[in-house]
Amino acid sequence: MPVTNAKKYLSSLQDDREIYIDGERIKDVTKDYRFIGAAETMAELLQMQHDPDLTDTLTYSSPSSGDKVGMSHIQPRSMKDVKARGDAMKVWMDATCGMLGRSPDYKNVMVAAWAAAAEVFDRPSFNGSDNIQNFYEYVRENDSTMTHVLVNPQVDRSKPAHLQESEIVAQIVKETDAGIIVRGARMVATLCALANEIVVMPAAVTWHTTETHKTTDYAFGFAIPTSTPGLKFICRPPVAHFDAASPMDGPLSLRYDESDGIAVFDDVLVPWERVFLFRDKEAEAVIRGQTGAGPHALHQSVVRAASKAEFMMALALAIAQSTKIDEHNPVQVMLAETISIAEFARTCRIGAEAEAHETKFGTFSPAMRHISLWQSMFWKFYNRQCEIINTLGAGGLVGVPSFAELAGGAKKDVEKYFQSVNADSSKRIKLNRLAYDAALSSFAGRQRLYEQYYSGDPMRTQSLMFRMYPKDEHIQRVHDMLDDLEGRQNPNWPDKEGGPAFERTWD
Ligand SMILES: Cc1cc2nc3c(=O)[nH]c(=O)nc-3n(C[C@H](O)[C@H](O)[C@H](O)COP(=O)(O)OP(=O)(O)OC[C@H]3O[C@@H](n4cnc5c(N)ncnc54)[C@H](O)[C@@H]3O)c2cc1C
C-alpha cells in the first residue's frame, strides 16, 4: 500500500483505544482539544509525502509492492541511502522546528534496523525472526505510526524488576495457544494517544547491564495495536495553555504537544505472531548489543537536534535583533554560543552520515561516534539555548500581552507601546510569545526534560560511552610521549650554555 495521507491517518485513530487524561476517558482523540493539535501536525507530516515537490525526498519504492513508502522505513544499503534518509527526516524536522520528537520516522528507523538484523531474533527460547520481519513490512506498507515503552515504572530503583515483589512492572502472567498474557505497566509512551501500534521491548540501558534475569517473566519483546483490548494509556495533563485568547500565544505548544503516558496492560493478549523475544534471559543484550539498531534509531534524533538547534538559534537572533541588543558585545558572545550549538548539532549529523559503515547485516549504519557525541552533550546545550533566549528576552518575555490584545479595547496603546526599534507591535508580540513558548513555558520545560531523558538516562548513556570508547590508544599516547621525553633528557640540564632541555629530534 502506498504512503498514507492526513485523512486516512486521522481516521485510523478513531478506534477503541483507551486513552485517559485529566480523569476522563477520551472517545475520539482527533476531536479532543488536548490532542487535536499534535494529531493534525502528524497528519500534515504524513500528507507531505504526497507533495510533488517533496515526494522524491520523503518516499522510496517498496521492495515488496513497488508502491511509494516512507523513506524512514528504508534499510540503507549504501552511504547514499543513509544520507537520503537523513534528508527526508530533515524535511519533517524543519517543518516542526524539531519539537515533535515522535514524528513517525523516530520508530520507523528502529523497526527497520531490527528487521535488518532479524537473524538475531532466532534465540534458543523463541524464534522471533519472521515476526520482526513481518511486523516491519506491515508498518512500512501501512505507514503505521508507533509509540514504544522501554522502561519499567519507577517503583523501586534499588533493585531490578525480577527482585521486586510487585505486580506493577509489566510481566508475562500466562501463555496460551493464542499468545502470551501480559499484566502490569511500562513507561513512558510518548505519542501513545496518536499512534497505531505500541512496541514493547526490553529496557534500553539499565544499571544492571551484566545481570541476566533470574526469572524471565520480564524478558520479552512484542508489538500490538494501541487499540488492543485491555491496553490502557494514562496520559499526563497537556502542557499547552488552552485558555489563551489567541492561538498565536502558543505557536509551538498548541501544535506539538505529542503527549506522554503510562501504558497499562490489563491481562493483554499478545498473539504469538507479534512476539519478537520471549522469556529470553539476554533480551536486553540482544536489543542493545546485537541488532545494531542504536545508531539507526538515533539518526533521527541527531537530524532532529540539528533542526531544533537551528530553530532556537534563529529565535535568539530574532529576539536580539528586535530591540537591537545584538549591537552589544556580551550579547554577541551569547549569540555566537547559540550559533555554535546549532553548528555542533549539524556537524554531528554530517559526521554520522559521512562515516556511515557497512554492518554485518549488509546495511549501512550512521557512525555511532558522532551520535554518541551528540547524545552526551546536546541536552545540556539545548538547556543553554533556552537559557540564552530567556536571558536575551528578559522582561520582554513576560512584558508582552496576548496577541489578542491587538484587537482589544487597548488596541491603540498596544500598537504604540509594544513596538520596538526593529519590529512593529504585531511582529514583536508574536515573536516574544513564540520565545516564551519555546524557552519558558510548561511546553518548554517538557522539551528540556525530553532532551535530557528520552533516549535514556544520560548518566547511563554517558557511562556506556565511556566504557565503549577506545581509550587505551589515547592513554598509551600520553605514556609514549613521556617515555620519549624521558629518554631524550639533556643530562647537563639546566644547560647554561644554551643547550635544549631535551635532545633534538633532528640531530
Ligand atoms: C519527556 C519524556 C519522554 C519519554 N518518552 C519515552 C518513550 O516514548 N518511551 C520510553 O520507553 N521511554 C520514554 N521516556 C523515559 C526515558 O526512557 C526514561 O526517563 C529514562 O530512561 C530514565 O529512566 P527513569 O525516568 O525511569 O529514571 P530513573 O531510573 O528513575 O532515574 C531517576 C534519577 O535517578 C538516578 N538513578 C537511578 N538509579 C540509579 C543508580 N542505580 N545509581 C545512580 N543513579 C541512579 C538517575 O540517574 C536519574 O537521575 C521518556 C522520558 C521523558 C522525560
The ligand as a Tripos MOL2 file, in Angstrom:
@<TRIPOS>MOLECULE
LIG
   53    58     1     0     0
SMALL
NO_CHARGES

@<TRIPOS>ATOM
      1 C1          9.5350   13.6430   28.0520 C.3       1 LIG1
      2 C2          9.9390   12.1970   28.1080 C.ar      1 LIG1
      3 C3          9.5050   11.3250   27.1190 C.ar      1 LIG1
      4 C4          9.8510    9.9800   27.1700 C.ar      1 LIG1
      5 N1          9.4030    9.1250   26.2020 N.ar      1 LIG1
      6 C5          9.6810    7.8170   26.2810 C.ar      1 LIG1
      7 C6          9.1490    6.8850   25.3460 C.ar      1 LIG1
      8 O1          8.4160    7.2440   24.4380 O.2       1 LIG1
      9 N2          9.4140    5.5740   25.5100 N.ar      1 LIG1
     10 C7         10.1870    5.1100   26.5540 C.ar      1 LIG1
     11 O2         10.4080    3.9120   26.6540 O.2       1 LIG1
     12 N3         10.7040    5.9640   27.4560 N.ar      1 LIG1
     13 C8         10.4610    7.2820   27.3460 C.ar      1 LIG1
     14 N4         10.9560    8.1440   28.3040 N.ar      1 LIG1
     15 C9         11.5510    7.5500   29.5070 C.3       1 LIG1
     16 C10        13.0280    7.5450   29.4870 C.3       1 LIG1
     17 O3         13.4730    6.4510   28.7530 O.3       1 LIG1
     18 C11        13.4650    7.4650   30.9570 C.3       1 LIG1
     19 O4         13.0670    8.6590   31.5770 O.3       1 LIG1
     20 C12        14.9480    7.2820   31.1000 C.3       1 LIG1
     21 O5         15.3240    6.0140   30.6290 O.3       1 LIG1
     22 C13        15.3790    7.3820   32.5740 C.3       1 LIG1
     23 O6         14.6680    6.4690   33.3530 O.3       1 LIG1
     24 P1         13.7220    6.9350   34.5240 P.3       1 LIG1
     25 O7         12.9470    8.1210   34.0910 O.co2     1 LIG1
     26 O8         12.9750    5.7540   34.9650 O.co2     1 LIG1
     27 O9         14.6840    7.4440   35.6620 O.3       1 LIG1
     28 P2         15.1820    6.6340   36.9240 P.3       1 LIG1
     29 O10        15.8090    5.3620   36.5090 O.co2     1 LIG1
     30 O11        14.0920    6.5080   37.9190 O.co2     1 LIG1
     31 O12        16.2940    7.6120   37.4440 O.3       1 LIG1
     32 C14        15.9640    8.8510   38.0730 C.3       1 LIG1
     33 C15        17.2520    9.5020   38.5450 C.3       1 LIG1
     34 O13        17.8960    8.6640   39.4900 O.3       1 LIG1
     35 C16        19.2030    8.3160   39.0600 C.3       1 LIG1
     36 N5         19.4330    6.8960   39.3650 N.ar      1 LIG1
     37 C17        18.5410    5.8690   39.2440 C.ar      1 LIG1
     38 N6         19.1190    4.7040   39.5700 N.ar      1 LIG1
     39 C18        20.4010    4.9770   39.8900 C.ar      1 LIG1
     40 C19        21.5200    4.1930   40.2850 C.ar      1 LIG1
     41 N7         21.4440    2.8540   40.4240 N.pl3     1 LIG1
     42 N8         22.7020    4.8220   40.5130 N.ar      1 LIG1
     43 C20        22.8180    6.1700   40.3580 C.ar      1 LIG1
     44 N9         21.7760    6.9820   39.9870 N.ar      1 LIG1
     45 C21        20.6060    6.3920   39.7620 C.ar      1 LIG1
     46 C22        19.1940    8.5520   37.5380 C.3       1 LIG1
     47 O14        20.4950    8.8490   37.0470 O.3       1 LIG1
     48 C23        18.2460    9.7120   37.4000 C.3       1 LIG1
     49 O15        18.9210   10.9160   37.5650 O.3       1 LIG1
     50 C24        10.6410    9.4990   28.2480 C.ar      1 LIG1
     51 C25        11.0880   10.3770   29.2400 C.ar      1 LIG1
     52 C26        10.7470   11.7110   29.1760 C.ar      1 LIG1
     53 C27        11.2400   12.6230   30.2740 C.3       1 LIG1
@<TRIPOS>BOND
     1     1     2 1
     2     2     3 ar
     3     2    52 ar
     4     3     4 ar
     5     4     5 ar
     6     4    50 ar
     7     5     6 ar
     8     6     7 ar
     9     6    13 1
    10     7     8 2
    11     7     9 ar
    12     9    10 ar
    13    10    11 2
    14    10    12 ar
    15    12    13 ar
    16    13    14 ar
    17    14    15 1
    18    14    50 ar
    19    15    16 1
    20    16    17 1
    21    16    18 1
    22    18    19 1
    23    18    20 1
    24    20    21 1
    25    20    22 1
    26    22    23 1
    27    23    24 1
    28    24    25 2
    29    24    26 1
    30    24    27 1
    31    27    28 1
    32    28    29 2
    33    28    30 1
    34    28    31 1
    35    31    32 1
    36    32    33 1
    37    33    34 1
    38    33    48 1
    39    34    35 1
    40    35    36 1
    41    35    46 1
    42    36    37 ar
    43    36    45 ar
    44    37    38 ar
    45    38    39 ar
    46    39    40 ar
    47    39    45 ar
    48    40    41 1
    49    40    42 ar
    50    42    43 ar
    51    43    44 ar
    52    44    45 ar
    53    46    47 1
    54    46    48 1
    55    48    49 1
    56    50    51 ar
    57    51    52 ar
    58    52    53 1
@<TRIPOS>SUBSTRUCTURE
     1 LIG1         1 GROUP 0 **** ****
